[in-house]
Amino acid sequence: MKKILAFTVAATMLFTACNKFEKAPSGMPYKVEKGPRKQKLAHGQLLKMHFEYTLKDSVISSTMGHIPVYFSLDTTRSNKYSFSEVMTDCYVGDKLFCTLSIDSMVKFGYVEYNPIFKKGDFLNCTVEFIKVFKDEAEQEADFKLELDAEKKREEKTIKDYATKHNLKAVYTQNGVGVVVETMGDTAFKADSGKQVSVYYSGKLMDSGKEFDSNVKNGVKANPFIFTLDAKMVIPGWDEAIKYFAKGGKGKLLIPALMGYGAQGSAPVIPPYANLVFDVEITDVTDAPKLQPTTPPITVQPVTK
């Protein structure tokens, strides 16, 4: 019994030691889950990694399961109170865990207090160091593979959603699903350069939660007006709205890369969120022409 008890105590102490957080020079608590420990990180390396920030079990930003981050490791930059402060203590294959006080992040000038980052809260950070590249060409080739993989994941999600909800969608060249319920008057077709007026409701594809709408409880507010291909909306809208004309109605199934991408739009749209929009095209007109500006008067010097 004494041997069993002694073993249990020793195992508990070992587990606690392995999971103990250290403190970086700035005071940031961190710990490293060690990998093969064959290639140490160093200044100037071309690095591939995943990261995730969570706050009270909500994901604030993450690349996990999506396109990793690619960058050149620069130790000359200010890195106080961030995971980069201890990166050169890590190796390829390691996982780094940090706990960041919002109060300290405000003190160091990284964030300001707001409805998301509140006084007294803590941000948890997880970083996975995946690979170091020999040159930029190898890094670029790897990125293209990851980008293609992300596009395929999102394309499958969009098509699975359409199948599950019995939606007859057509797809743009970049994988946006378009469900045309009513085409509208083709004499007034939405096209590049046209000004379009739209009533819409947008929701997150995975949860069905509405994040924005100009139709509240069946009451229509002012329509949203924009010019197609003028980069006034997310890319998925520029592609999909062209399938409609004045009076058209339908749904847009927007993959994340054609929406708000890796950044999302905090606090309502998380990173890599696929989106669903119900749209009604109320008007299609010629975009107003820009008024020419009067050139400044140039005074020529008087010569004798």
Residue pairs with C-beta under 8 A, 6 or more apart in sequence:
19 31
20 31
21 29
21 30
21 31
21 97
21 99
22 29
22 30
22 31
23 29
23 30
24 30
24 81
24 85
24 86
25 80
25 85
26 80
26 81
26 85
26 104
26 108
27 81
27 104
28 81
28 82
28 85
28 86
28 98
28 99
28 100
28 104
29 98
29 99
30 83
30 86
30 96
30 97
30 98
30 99
31 96
31 97
32 86
32 89
32 90
32 94
32 95
32 96
32 97
33 94
33 95
33 96
33 97
34 91
34 93
34 94
35 91
35 92
35 93
35 94
35 95
35 129
36 91
36 92
36 93
37 91
37 93
37 94
38 91
38 92
38 93
39 91
39 92
39 132
40 88
40 90
40 91
41 47
41 73
41 87
41 88
41 90
41 91
41 92
41 129
41 132
42 73
42 88
43 73
43 74
43 75
43 76
43 88
44 72
44 73
44 74
45 72
45 73
45 132
45 133
46 70
46 71
46 72
46 73
46 132
46 133
46 134
46 135
46 136
46 138
46 139
47 70
47 71
47 72
47 73
47 129
47 131
47 132
47 133
48 68
48 69
48 70
48 130
48 131
48 132
48 133
48 139
48 142
49 68
49 69
49 127
49 128
49 129
49 130
50 63
50 64
50 68
50 69
50 127
50 128
50 130
51 61
51 62
51 63
51 64
51 69
51 83
51 125
51 126
51 127
51 128
52 59
52 61
52 62
52 63
52 64
52 125
52 126
53 59
53 60
53 61
53 62
53 123
53 124
53 125
54 60
54 62
54 123
54 124
54 126
55 116
55 117
55 121
55 122
55 123
55 124
56 121
59 270
59 271
60 116
60 123
60 266
61 263
61 264
61 271
62 271
62 272
63 69
63 262
63 271
64 126
64 128
66 150
66 153
66 262
66 271
66 272
67 143
67 146
67 147
67 150
67 262
68 130
68 146
70 139
70 142
70 143
73 87
73 88
75 87
75 88
77 84
79 85
79 87
80 108
81 100
81 104
81 105
81 108
81 110
82 98
82 100
82 110
83 96
83 98
83 125
83 127
86 96
87 96
87 129
90 96
90 129
91 129
92 129
92 130
92 131
92 132
93 129
94 128
94 129
95 126
95 127
95 128
95 129
96 125
96 126
96 127
96 128
96 129
97 124
97 125
97 126
97 127
98 124
98 125
98 127
99 122
99 123
99 124
99 125
100 122
100 123
100 124
100 125
101 122
101 123
102 111
102 113
102 117
102 118
102 119
102 120
102 121
102 122
102 123
103 119
103 120
105 111
105 117
105 123
106 112
106 113
106 117
111 117
113 119
115 267
116 266
116 267
117 123
131 142
133 139
133 142
150 257
151 175
151 255
151 257
154 175
154 255
154 256
154 257
154 274
155 175
155 255
157 205
157 255
157 274
158 169
158 171
158 175
158 176
158 177
158 205
158 253
158 255
158 274
159 169
159 171
159 177
161 167
161 177
161 205
161 253
161 274
161 276
162 168
162 169
162 177
162 179
162 253
167 177
167 179
167 251
167 253
168 179
169 177
169 178
169 179
169 251
169 253
170 177
170 178
170 180
170 243
171 177
171 178
172 178
172 239
172 240
173 239
174 235
174 236
174 239
174 255
174 257
174 258
175 255
175 258
176 236
176 239
176 240
176 252
176 253
176 254
176 255
176 258
177 251
177 252
177 253
177 254
178 240
178 243
178 250
178 251
178 252
178 253
179 250
179 251
179 252
179 253
180 243
180 244
180 248
180 250
181 249
181 250
181 251
182 247
182 248
182 249
182 250
183 244
183 245
183 248
184 244
184 245
184 246
184 247
184 248
184 249
184 281
185 245
185 246
185 247
186 245
187 245
187 246
188 245
188 246
188 283
188 284
188 285
189 242
189 244
189 245
189 246
189 284
190 196
190 228
190 241
190 242
190 243
190 244
190 245
190 246
190 248
190 281
190 284
191 228
191 242
192 228
192 229
192 242
193 227
193 228
193 229
193 230
193 287
194 227
194 228
194 284
194 285
194 286
194 287
195 225
195 226
195 227
195 228
195 284
195 285
195 286
195 287
195 288
196 225
196 226
196 227
196 228
196 241
196 281
196 283
196 284
197 223
197 224
197 225
197 281
197 282
197 283
197 284
198 223
198 224
198 225
198 226
198 241
198 279
198 280
198 281
198 282
199 214
199 215
199 220
199 223
199 224
199 279
199 280
199 282
200 212
200 213
200 214
200 215
200 224
200 277
200 278
200 279
200 280
201 210
201 212
201 213
201 215
201 277
201 278
202 210
202 211
202 212
202 213
202 275
202 276
202 277
203 209
203 210
203 211
203 275
203 276
203 277
204 211
204 269
204 270
204 273
204 274
204 275
204 276
205 253
205 273
205 274
205 275
205 276
206 273
206 274
211 268
211 269
212 268
214 220
214 221
214 222
214 223
214 224
215 221
223 282
223 283
226 232
226 233
226 237
227 287
228 238
228 241
228 242
229 238
230 287
231 238
234 254
234 258
234 259
234 260
235 258
235 259
236 252
236 254
236 255
236 258
236 259
236 275
237 252
237 254
237 277
239 258
240 252
240 254
241 252
241 279
241 281
243 250
244 250
244 279
244 281
245 281
245 284
246 281
246 282
246 283
246 284
247 281
247 282
248 279
248 280
248 281
249 278
249 279
249 280
249 281
250 278
250 279
251 276
251 277
251 278
251 279
252 275
252 276
252 277
252 279
253 274
253 275
253 276
254 274
254 275
254 276
254 277
255 274
256 262
256 271
256 272
256 273
256 274
256 275
259 269
259 273
259 274
259 275
260 269
260 273
260 275
261 271
261 272
262 271
262 272
263 271
264 270
264 271
264 272
264 273
269 275
